[in-house]
Amino acid sequence: MATYFYCIANFYIKIVFTHLAHEQFKVPVQYEPFKISQEECGSVLFSLVVDEDFTFKKKRKIIGHFQSGENCHDVYLLGDGSYQIEVYNIYSGKVCGMQTNKDFTSIVIALTGNPRQYTIGFNNAMMIGFAFASAPHGCLLMHASVTIYQDKGYLFLGKSGTGKSTHSNLWLKNFKDAELLNDDSPALRIVEGCAHVYGTPWSGKTPCYKNKHVLIGAIVMLAQQLYNRIEQRRVIDNFACLLSSCSSMVWDRRIYDAICQNLSKIIELIPIYFMDCLPNDEAARICKETIVR
């Protein structure tokens, strides 16, 4: 067996490989910036065991299905309140079977396929475990692109294909010292009354895996349009739109309520903007002039 420890958004995670699993699969390099020693590890948020010989329970009830990018997830409820989740890639089929206790603090996974499929399955299991184990501790995993400017993080959100990454890249192009923190799944936490955004090992197709965090300056919901315009809207609009960008679990009331409470606190602390925009330099300039205070 082999055991590793990681710190993501100041949460500690333990990963254990059985002998066979360790021979077949290595932790992806994107986790290296977050790796710590056992001596540095505090109270563990969740542990994940990779075990190719694990036998999943058969008596189960399907309660949910969700899709994230190229990956689909079937969620099953077991008799003791725990969950099984099967992860499928739309191109390569099933990549991971996952069994977790009801609070996502203890997870076992079995990976299937080739090394690329192993990585997809492992990343999905880690993201699911992190999102739902951390939610009761005041954390949100959000689908967004994050740019750091003048020591604050600016989150760009929107439906798939709306240009989140493009907008971040426009900031990097136009503004000196702008820096990309994460391009897909940053973590948000409120610490001592202040909202922070953290880099994670999950950054979509952009290799940006930074173990750092900054205060949040603003959140911007993007939509493609034939013009550039930015404005603030009602709080109720903010909540509904931001919730759609959070990793959530509607069939688990305790976790879902925690996610909603975390989001409500974020909205109280952080200005939220809605921006219709073109993918051009002017959009980045208008956005910066409005949200950077």
C-alpha positions in Angstrom: 0.0 0.0 0.0 1.0 3.6 -0.5 -0.4 6.6 1.4 -0.2 10.3 0.4 -1.4 13.5 2.0 -2.6 16.8 0.3 -3.8 20.2 1.4 -6.4 21.9 -0.8 -8.0 25.2 0.3 -6.5 24.5 3.7 -8.4 21.2 4.0 -6.3 18.0 4.5 -7.0 14.9 2.4 -5.6 11.4 2.7 -5.2 9.1 -0.4 -4.4 5.4 0.0 -3.6 3.0 -2.9 -3.8 -0.7 -2.6 -0.7 -2.6 -3.9 -2.3 -3.4 -7.2 -3.8 0.0 -7.7 -0.5 1.7 -7.0 1.3 -0.4 -9.6 -1.3 0.6 -12.2 -1.9 4.2 -11.5 0.0 7.2 -10.0 -1.4 10.4 -8.6 -1.5 12.9 -11.5 1.2 15.6 -11.5 -1.3 18.4 -11.1 -1.6 17.4 -7.4 2.1 17.9 -6.7 1.8 21.6 -5.6 -0.7 20.5 -2.9 1.3 17.5 -1.6 2.4 17.6 2.0 4.1 15.2 4.5 2.2 13.2 7.0 3.8 15.4 9.7 2.2 18.5 8.1 -1.2 16.9 7.9 -3.9 18.0 10.4 -7.4 16.7 10.8 -8.4 14.9 7.6 -11.4 16.2 5.7 -11.8 13.0 3.8 -9.9 9.8 3.0 -10.0 8.2 -0.4 -8.9 4.6 -1.0 -8.1 3.4 -4.6 -8.8 -0.3 -4.6 -9.2 -2.3 -7.8 -10.6 -5.3 -6.0 -13.3 -3.4 -4.1 -16.7 -5.1 -4.4 -19.6 -2.6 -4.7 -22.9 -3.3 -3.1 -25.7 -4.5 -5.4 -28.8 -3.4 -3.5 -29.2 0.2 -4.3 -31.7 2.8 -5.6 -30.8 5.4 -8.3 -31.7 8.9 -7.0 -29.8 11.3 -9.3 -27.9 11.9 -12.5 -25.8 14.9 -13.3 -23.3 15.9 -16.1 -20.1 18.0 -15.7 -18.4 18.7 -19.0 -17.6 15.5 -20.7 -18.5 13.3 -17.7 -21.8 11.9 -16.5 -22.5 10.7 -13.0 -25.2 8.2 -11.8 -25.9 8.5 -8.1 -27.3 5.5 -6.1 -28.6 5.5 -2.5 -27.7 2.5 -0.3 -29.8 1.2 2.6 -27.6 2.7 5.3 -27.8 6.2 3.8 -24.4 6.0 2.0 -23.9 6.5 -1.7 -22.5 4.8 -4.8 -21.6 7.0 -7.8 -20.7 5.7 -11.2 -18.7 8.1 -13.5 -18.8 7.8 -17.2 -16.9 9.8 -19.8 -19.0 10.5 -22.9 -16.1 9.3 -25.2 -14.7 6.4 -23.3 -17.4 4.9 -21.1 -17.2 4.1 -17.4 -14.1 5.4 -15.7 -14.8 5.1 -12.0 -17.0 3.3 -9.5 -17.2 5.2 -6.2 -18.7 4.3 -2.8 -18.9 6.9 0.0 -20.4 7.2 3.4 -23.2 9.6 3.8 -21.0 12.6 4.8 -18.3 11.9 2.1 -15.5 11.6 4.7 -14.7 8.0 3.7 -14.5 7.1 0.0 -13.4 4.0 -1.9 -13.0 4.0 -5.7 -12.2 1.5 -8.4 -10.8 2.9 -11.6 -11.3 1.3 -15.0 -9.8 1.7 -18.5 -6.5 3.0 -19.7 -4.2 5.5 -17.8 -6.0 8.5 -19.3 -9.4 7.1 -18.2 -7.9 6.4 -14.7 -7.0 10.1 -14.4 -10.5 11.2 -15.4 -12.1 8.9 -12.9 -9.7 9.8 -10.1 -10.1 13.6 -10.7 -13.9 13.2 -10.7 -13.9 11.2 -7.5 -11.6 13.8 -5.8 -13.7 16.7 -6.9 -16.9 15.1 -5.7 -15.4 14.1 -2.4 -14.0 17.6 -1.9 -17.1 19.5 -2.9 -19.5 17.5 -0.7 -17.2 16.8 2.3 -16.2 20.5 2.5 -19.6 22.1 2.1 -20.6 21.7 5.8 -17.3 23.4 6.7 -18.1 26.6 4.8 -16.6 25.8 1.4 -17.9 26.0 -2.2 -16.4 24.4 -5.3 -17.5 26.6 -8.1 -17.2 26.4 -11.9 -15.4 29.6 -12.8 -12.3 31.1 -14.3 -10.3 33.2 -11.7 -7.9 36.0 -12.5 -5.8 37.7 -9.8 -5.3 41.5 -10.2 -3.8 43.8 -7.5 -3.9 41.0 -5.0 -7.6 40.2 -5.4 -9.3 37.4 -7.2 -12.0 38.1 -9.8 -14.3 35.2 -10.7 -15.8 34.9 -14.2 -18.8 32.6 -14.4 -21.3 31.5 -17.0 -22.8 28.6 -18.9 -20.4 26.4 -20.8 -19.1 28.1 -23.9 -19.8 31.7 -22.7 -16.2 32.7 -22.7 -15.0 32.5 -19.1 -11.5 31.5 -20.1 -11.4 33.9 -23.0 -12.3 36.8 -20.7 -9.6 35.8 -18.2 -7.1 35.6 -21.1 -8.1 39.2 -22.1 -7.2 40.4 -18.6 -3.9 38.7 -18.9 -3.3 40.2 -22.2 -4.3 43.8 -21.3 -3.4 44.3 -17.7 0.1 44.2 -16.3 0.6 41.8 -13.4 -2.8 40.0 -14.0 -2.4 36.3 -13.1 -4.5 33.3 -13.7 -5.3 31.4 -10.5 -7.6 28.7 -11.8 -9.5 28.1 -15.0 -12.3 25.7 -14.1 -13.0 24.8 -10.4 -11.7 27.1 -7.7 -12.7 26.8 -4.1 -14.4 29.6 -2.1 -14.2 29.9 1.7 -15.2 32.5 4.2 -12.4 32.9 6.8 -12.7 35.3 9.7 -15.5 37.2 7.9 -13.7 37.6 4.6 -14.3 35.6 1.3 -11.3 33.9 -0.2 -10.8 32.1 -3.5 -8.3 29.2 -3.6 -6.5 27.4 -6.5 -7.1 23.7 -6.8 -5.8 20.7 -8.8 -8.8 21.0 -11.1 -8.5 23.6 -13.8 -10.2 22.0 -16.8 -8.2 22.0 -20.0 -5.8 24.8 -18.8 -2.8 23.5 -16.8 -3.0 26.0 -13.9 -2.6 24.3 -10.5 -1.6 26.9 -7.9 -1.6 26.3 -4.2 -2.4 29.9 -3.3 -5.4 32.0 -2.3 -6.4 35.7 -2.3 -9.4 37.7 -1.2 -12.3 37.9 -3.7 -12.7 41.2 -5.3 -15.9 40.5 -7.3 -17.9 37.9 -9.2 -19.0 38.4 -12.8 -21.7 36.4 -14.6 -20.9 36.5 -18.3 -23.2 36.1 -21.3 -22.3 36.4 -25.0 -23.8 39.4 -26.7 -23.2 41.8 -29.6 -22.2 44.6 -27.3 -20.4 45.2 -23.9 -22.5 46.1 -20.9 -22.0 45.4 -17.2 -24.4 46.0 -14.2 -25.3 44.8 -10.8 -28.7 43.1 -10.2 -31.0 42.0 -7.4 -29.8 39.6 -4.8 -32.4 37.0 -5.8 -30.9 37.0 -9.4 -27.4 36.6 -7.9 -28.4 33.6 -5.9 -30.1 31.7 -8.7 -27.3 32.2 -11.2 -24.5 31.5 -8.8 -26.1 28.3 -7.5 -26.1 26.9 -11.0 -22.3 27.3 -11.1 -21.7 25.5 -7.8 -21.1 21.8 -7.3 -24.3 20.8 -5.5 -26.2 17.7 -4.4 -30.0 18.4 -4.3 -30.9 14.9 -3.2 -28.9 15.3 0.1 -30.7 17.9 2.1 -27.9 18.4 4.7 -25.2 19.0 2.0 -27.5 21.1 -0.2 -28.6 23.3 2.7 -24.9 23.9 3.6 -24.1 24.9 0.0 -27.0 27.3 -0.1 -26.0 28.9 3.3 -22.4 29.2 2.0 -23.6 30.9 -1.1 -25.8 33.3 0.8 -22.8 34.4 2.9 -20.7 34.9 -0.2 -23.4 37.1 -1.8 -23.6 39.2 1.4 -19.8 39.9 1.2 -19.0 40.1 -2.5 -20.3 42.4 -5.2 -21.9 40.4 -8.0 -22.1 41.8 -11.6 -23.8 40.6 -14.8 -22.0 41.3 -18.1 -23.1 41.0 -21.7 -20.0 41.1 -23.7 -18.0 40.5 -26.9 -14.7 38.6 -26.8 -12.6 41.7 -27.2 -10.2 44.0 -25.4 -12.9 46.6 -24.8 -14.9 44.1 -22.7 -12.0 43.5 -20.4 -11.3 47.2 -20.0 -15.0 48.0 -19.2 -15.1 45.1 -16.8 -12.0 46.1 -14.9 -13.0 49.8 -14.7 -16.3 48.7 -13.1 -15.4 46.0 -10.7 -11.9 46.9 -9.5 -12.3 49.3 -6.5 
